[in-house]
Amino acid sequence: MSDRDTLLTLRVPLYGLFFFLLSALLLPLSAIAEESAEPVCIQCHSKMPEKYSAPVKLWRESIHAENGIFCNNCHGGDPKDAANAMTPARGFLGVPKETAIPAFCGRCHVGVLNDYLASAHGRMLGKGGPTCVTCHNNHKVVKASLDLINEKSCSRCHSFERARLIRDAMKETEAMIVTIDGRINSYKKFGTDTEKLEKELFSVRNRFHTLFHNVNVDLVKKETTRIQGDLKKIQAALDKLDDSREKRKIAGAAAISLMLLIALILHLFRKTFD
């Protein structure tokens, strides 16, 4: 074997060794990069005493954490510079006063803010009425649902009777929305064009969510009846898809059965001639 052939033979394992060592070096670096992806406020507060680390623990269990909403998204500041993270020059807002909480949250939740301000709760802002954090919590923010309308929370300020009537009126509608959403997603997985149905459901769901801050029982009942009417139209469209899919299944089964029958007949003919 010539020297050139020897070098070519050695080059392949050497390349493999090179890439192995490179991967071994890059893996720890990727882990460090992933760890440092969190803003400095989380890294810093996590190591502090309970008083200052508690918000981080609560945040980790929140819908905000689940959706990648970090401290700086609400409180401002520089998420990458520990020395200047809490300076006004970097946009740090700090903790809002009670009356400023709705506007603070409303920077992202614009529609919800308008619904809240128009409600009896919103009209009591600054007069002892509830703010966003009263029901949704401040750091352990929970997903908006009818579960938030419960006796433990509502009876802190007033009787639960009115809230119970509102929740009961909305339960059936919410169940319909969840069921329809599941049906649409199942068709989407099969490649069916569901864009129109998704848009219709999105629009109806938004109308439904505007009722969450309304405390007018009669209005909630009236509007949920209308919303259910629109949801039934979407259900009817899904029922048509179900019928069409079932017919395709029957037609497919019939076609396969016919092909098998033809194959059997041909086989019998062949045996007869043989």
TORBA-9144 format. One record per residue (C-alpha): residue number from 1; residue in three letters; x, y, z. Coordinates in steps of 0.2 Angstrom, whole numbers, plus 2048, in hexadecimal, padded with zeros to 3 digits. Layout:
BEGIN
[NUM,"ALA",[X,Y,Z]]
...
//
This chain:
BEGIN
[1,"MET",[800,800,800]]
[2,"SER",[807,811,7FB]]
[3,"ASP",[809,820,808]]
[4,"ARG",[7FA,828,7FF]]
[5,"ASP",[7EF,819,801]]
[6,"THR",[7F4,818,814]]
[7,"LEU",[7EF,82B,817]]
[8,"LEU",[7DE,828,80E]]
[9,"THR",[7DB,819,819]]
[10,"LEU",[7DF,823,829]]
[11,"ARG",[7D5,832,824]]
[12,"VAL",[7C4,82B,826]]
[13,"PRO",[7C6,825,838]]
[14,"LEU",[7CF,836,83C]]
[15,"TYR",[7C0,840,835]]
[16,"GLY",[7B4,835,840]]
[17,"LEU",[7BF,839,84F]]
[18,"PHE",[7BF,84B,84B]]
[19,"PHE",[7AC,84C,84A]]
[20,"PHE",[7AA,842,85A]]
[21,"LEU",[7B6,84E,863]]
[22,"LEU",[7AD,85D,85C]]
[23,"SER",[79C,857,861]]
[24,"ALA",[7A2,853,873]]
[25,"LEU",[7A8,865,874]]
[26,"LEU",[798,86D,86C]]
[27,"LEU",[78B,863,877]]
[28,"PRO",[790,86C,887]]
[29,"LEU",[790,87C,87E]]
[30,"SER",[77E,879,878]]
[31,"ALA",[779,875,88A]]
[32,"ILE",[780,885,890]]
[33,"ALA",[778,88F,882]]
[34,"GLU",[767,887,886]]
[35,"GLU",[769,88B,899]]
[36,"SER",[76E,89D,895]]
[37,"ALA",[75F,89F,88A]]
[38,"GLU",[755,8A4,899]]
[39,"PRO",[756,8B6,89E]]
[40,"VAL",[762,8BC,8AB]]
[41,"CYS",[754,8C0,8B7]]
[42,"ILE",[74F,8AE,8B8]]
[43,"GLN",[761,8A8,8BA]]
[44,"CYS",[764,8B5,8C8]]
[45,"HIS",[754,8B4,8D1]]
[46,"SER",[754,8A1,8D1]]
[47,"LYS",[763,8A1,8DD]]
[48,"MET",[75C,8AE,8E9]]
[49,"PRO",[753,8AB,8F9]]
[50,"GLU",[741,8A5,8F9]]
[51,"LYS",[739,8B7,8F9]]
[52,"TYR",[742,8BB,8E8]]
[53,"SER",[743,8A9,8E0]]
[54,"ALA",[730,8A5,8E3]]
[55,"PRO",[72A,8AF,8D4]]
[56,"VAL",[735,8A4,8C9]]
[57,"LYS",[72E,894,8D0]]
[58,"LEU",[71D,89A,8CE]]
[59,"TRP",[721,8A0,8BC]]
[60,"ARG",[728,88F,8B7]]
[61,"GLU",[716,888,8BA]]
[62,"SER",[70D,895,8B0]]
[63,"ILE",[705,896,89F]]
[64,"HIS",[712,8A4,89C]]
[65,"ALA",[721,899,89E]]
[66,"GLU",[718,88B,893]]
[67,"ASN",[717,898,885]]
[68,"GLY",[729,89F,887]]
[69,"ILE",[723,8B0,890]]
[70,"PHE",[731,8B5,89B]]
[71,"CYS",[733,8C2,8A9]]
[72,"ASN",[739,8D0,89D]]
[73,"ASN",[72A,8CE,892]]
[74,"CYS",[71F,8D5,8A0]]
[75,"HIS",[72B,8DF,8AB]]
[76,"GLY",[737,8E5,89D]]
[77,"GLY",[74A,8E7,8A0]]
[78,"ASP",[759,8DF,897]]
[79,"PRO",[757,8CC,898]]
[80,"LYS",[76A,8C9,893]]
[81,"ASP",[773,8D6,89E]]
[82,"ALA",[772,8D2,8B1]]
[83,"ALA",[77B,8E3,8B5]]
[84,"ASN",[76E,8ED,8AC]]
[85,"ALA",[75F,8E2,8AC]]
[86,"MET",[754,8ED,8B8]]
[87,"THR",[759,8FE,8B1]]
[88,"PRO",[74B,909,8AA]]
[89,"ALA",[757,90D,89C]]
[90,"ARG",[755,8FB,896]]
[91,"GLY",[742,8FC,898]]
[92,"PHE",[740,8F5,8A9]]
[93,"LEU",[72E,8F8,8AF]]
[94,"GLY",[72F,8EF,8C0]]
[95,"VAL",[71F,8EA,8C9]]
[96,"PRO",[70F,8F4,8C4]]
[97,"LYS",[704,8FC,8D1]]
[98,"GLU",[6F3,8F4,8D4]]
[99,"THR",[6E9,900,8C8]]
[100,"ALA",[6F6,8FE,8BB]]
[101,"ILE",[6F5,8EB,8BA]]
[102,"PRO",[6E8,8E9,8AD]]
[103,"ALA",[6F1,8F5,8A1]]
[104,"PHE",[701,8EB,8A5]]
[105,"CYS",[6FA,8DB,8A0]]
[106,"GLY",[6F0,8E3,892]]
[107,"ARG",[6FF,8E7,888]]
[108,"CYS",[6FE,8D5,882]]
[109,"HIS",[6EC,8D1,886]]
[110,"VAL",[6E4,8E0,87D]]
[111,"GLY",[6D3,8D8,87A]]
[112,"VAL",[6D2,8D1,88B]]
[113,"LEU",[6D6,8E2,893]]
[114,"ASN",[6C8,8EA,88A]]
[115,"ASP",[6BC,8DD,890]]
[116,"TYR",[6C2,8DF,8A1]]
[117,"LEU",[6C1,8F2,8A1]]
[118,"ALA",[6AF,8F1,89B]]
[119,"SER",[6AA,8E5,8A8]]
[120,"ALA",[6A3,8E8,8BA]]
[121,"HIS",[6B4,8E2,8C0]]
[122,"GLY",[6BE,8EE,8B5]]
[123,"ARG",[6B2,8FD,8BB]]
[124,"MET",[6B8,8F9,8CD]]
[125,"LEU",[6CA,8FB,8C9]]
[126,"GLY",[6D2,905,8D7]]
[127,"LYS",[6C3,904,8E1]]
[128,"GLY",[6C6,8F2,8E9]]
[129,"GLY",[6C1,8E9,8D9]]
[130,"PRO",[6CC,8DA,8D2]]
[131,"THR",[6DA,8DC,8C6]]
[132,"CYS",[6E1,8CF,8BA]]
[133,"VAL",[6EC,8C7,8C8]]
[134,"THR",[6DE,8C5,8D4]]
[135,"CYS",[6D7,8B6,8C9]]
[136,"HIS",[6E6,8B2,8BE]]
[137,"ASN",[6F4,8B4,8CA]]
[138,"ASN",[703,8BE,8C7]]
[139,"HIS",[712,8B2,8C4]]
[140,"LYS",[709,8A1,8C3]]
[141,"VAL",[6FD,8A7,8B6]]
[142,"VAL",[6F1,899,8B2]]
[143,"LYS",[6E9,896,8A1]]
[144,"ALA",[6D8,89F,89F]]
[145,"SER",[6CA,893,8A1]]
[146,"LEU",[6B9,891,8AA]]
[147,"ASP",[6C2,889,8B8]]
[148,"LEU",[6C7,89B,8BE]]
[149,"ILE",[6B5,89E,8C1]]
[150,"ASN",[6B4,895,8D2]]
[151,"GLU",[6AC,897,8E3]]
[152,"LYS",[6BD,899,8EC]]
[153,"SER",[6C3,8A7,8E1]]
[154,"CYS",[6B2,8B1,8DE]]
[155,"SER",[6AC,8B0,8F0]]
[156,"ARG",[6BB,8BA,8F6]]
[157,"CYS",[6B2,8C9,8F0]]
[158,"HIS",[69F,8C5,8EE]]
[159,"SER",[693,8B7,8ED]]
[160,"PHE",[696,8A9,8E1]]
[161,"GLU",[684,8A7,8DA]]
[162,"ARG",[686,8B3,8CC]]
[163,"ALA",[696,8AC,8C6]]
[164,"ARG",[68F,89A,8C8]]
[165,"LEU",[681,89F,8BC]]
[166,"ILE",[68E,8A6,8AF]]
[167,"ARG",[699,897,8B0]]
[168,"ASP",[68B,88B,8AE]]
[169,"ALA",[685,895,89F]]
[170,"MET",[696,894,897]]
[171,"LYS",[69B,882,89B]]
[172,"GLU",[691,87A,88D]]
[173,"THR",[698,886,880]]
[174,"GLU",[6AA,883,886]]
[175,"ALA",[6A8,870,884]]
[176,"MET",[6A1,873,873]]
[177,"ILE",[6B1,87D,86E]]
[178,"VAL",[6BC,870,875]]
[179,"THR",[6B4,862,86C]]
[180,"ILE",[6B3,86B,85B]]
[181,"ASP",[6C6,870,85D]]
[182,"GLY",[6CA,85D,85F]]
[183,"ARG",[6C0,858,850]]
[184,"ILE",[6C8,866,845]]
[185,"ASN",[6DA,860,84B]]
[186,"SER",[6D6,84E,847]]
[187,"TYR",[6D1,853,835]]
[188,"LYS",[6E1,85E,834]]
[189,"LYS",[6EC,84F,838]]
[190,"PHE",[6E5,846,829]]
[191,"GLY",[6E9,854,81E]]
[192,"THR",[6D7,85B,81C]]
[193,"ASP",[6D6,86E,818]]
[194,"THR",[6CF,874,828]]
[195,"GLU",[6D5,887,827]]
[196,"LYS",[6C3,88E,825]]
[197,"LEU",[6BC,884,833]]
[198,"GLU",[6CB,889,83E]]
[199,"LYS",[6C8,89B,83A]]
[200,"GLU",[6B6,89A,83E]]
[201,"LEU",[6B9,891,84F]]
[202,"PHE",[6C7,89E,853]]
[203,"SER",[6BA,8AC,850]]
[204,"VAL",[6AD,8A4,85B]]
[205,"ARG",[6B9,89F,869]]
[206,"ASN",[6BF,8B2,86A]]
[207,"ARG",[6AD,8B7,86B]]
[208,"PHE",[6AA,8AA,879]]
[209,"HIS",[6BA,8B0,882]]
[210,"THR",[6B3,8C2,883]]
[211,"LEU",[6A6,8BC,88F]]
[212,"PHE",[6B2,8B6,89C]]
[213,"HIS",[6B3,8C7,8A4]]
[214,"ASN",[6A0,8CB,8A2]]
[215,"VAL",[696,8CA,8B2]]
[216,"ASN",[685,8CD,8AA]]
[217,"VAL",[67C,8BC,8AB]]
[218,"ASP",[66E,8C0,89E]]
[219,"LEU",[67B,8C6,891]]
[220,"VAL",[686,8B7,894]]
[221,"LYS",[678,8AB,892]]
[222,"LYS",[672,8B4,882]]
[223,"GLU",[683,8B5,87A]]
[224,"THR",[687,8A3,87E]]
[225,"THR",[677,89D,875]]
[226,"ARG",[67D,8A7,866]]
[227,"ILE",[68E,8A0,866]]
[228,"GLN",[687,88E,868]]
[229,"GLY",[67D,891,858]]
[230,"ASP",[68D,896,84F]]
[231,"LEU",[696,887,856]]
[232,"LYS",[688,87B,850]]
[233,"LYS",[68C,882,83E]]
[234,"ILE",[69E,87D,840]]
[235,"GLN",[698,86C,847]]
[236,"ALA",[68D,86A,838]]
[237,"ALA",[69B,86D,82C]]
[238,"LEU",[6A6,860,836]]
[239,"ASP",[697,853,835]]
[240,"LYS",[697,855,822]]
[241,"LEU",[6AA,851,822]]
[242,"ASP",[6A6,842,82D]]
[243,"ASP",[699,83C,820]]
[244,"SER",[6A4,83F,812]]
[245,"ARG",[6B2,836,81A]]
[246,"GLU",[6A7,827,81F]]
[247,"LYS",[6A1,826,80D]]
[248,"ARG",[6B3,826,807]]
[249,"LYS",[6B6,818,813]]
[250,"ILE",[6A7,80E,80C]]
[251,"ALA",[6AC,811,7FA]]
[252,"GLY",[6BE,80C,7FE]]
[253,"ALA",[6B9,7FC,807]]
[254,"ALA",[6AD,7F8,7F8]]
[255,"ALA",[6BB,7FB,7EB]]
[256,"ILE",[6C7,7EF,7F5]]
[257,"SER",[6B9,7E2,7F7]]
[258,"LEU",[6B6,7E3,7E4]]
[259,"MET",[6C8,7E2,7E0]]
[260,"LEU",[6CA,7D2,7EB]]
[261,"LEU",[6BA,7CB,7E3]]
[262,"ILE",[6C1,7CD,7D2]]
[263,"ALA",[6D2,7C6,7D7]]
[264,"LEU",[6C9,7B7,7DE]]
[265,"ILE",[6BF,7B4,7CE]]
[266,"LEU",[6CF,7B6,7C3]]
[267,"HIS",[6D7,7A9,7CF]]
[268,"LEU",[6C9,79D,7CD]]
[269,"PHE",[6C9,79F,7BA]]
[270,"ARG",[6DB,79C,7B9]]
[271,"LYS",[6D9,78C,7C4]]
[272,"THR",[6CB,786,7B8]]
[273,"PHE",[6D6,788,7A9]]
[274,"ASP",[6E5,780,7B1]]
//
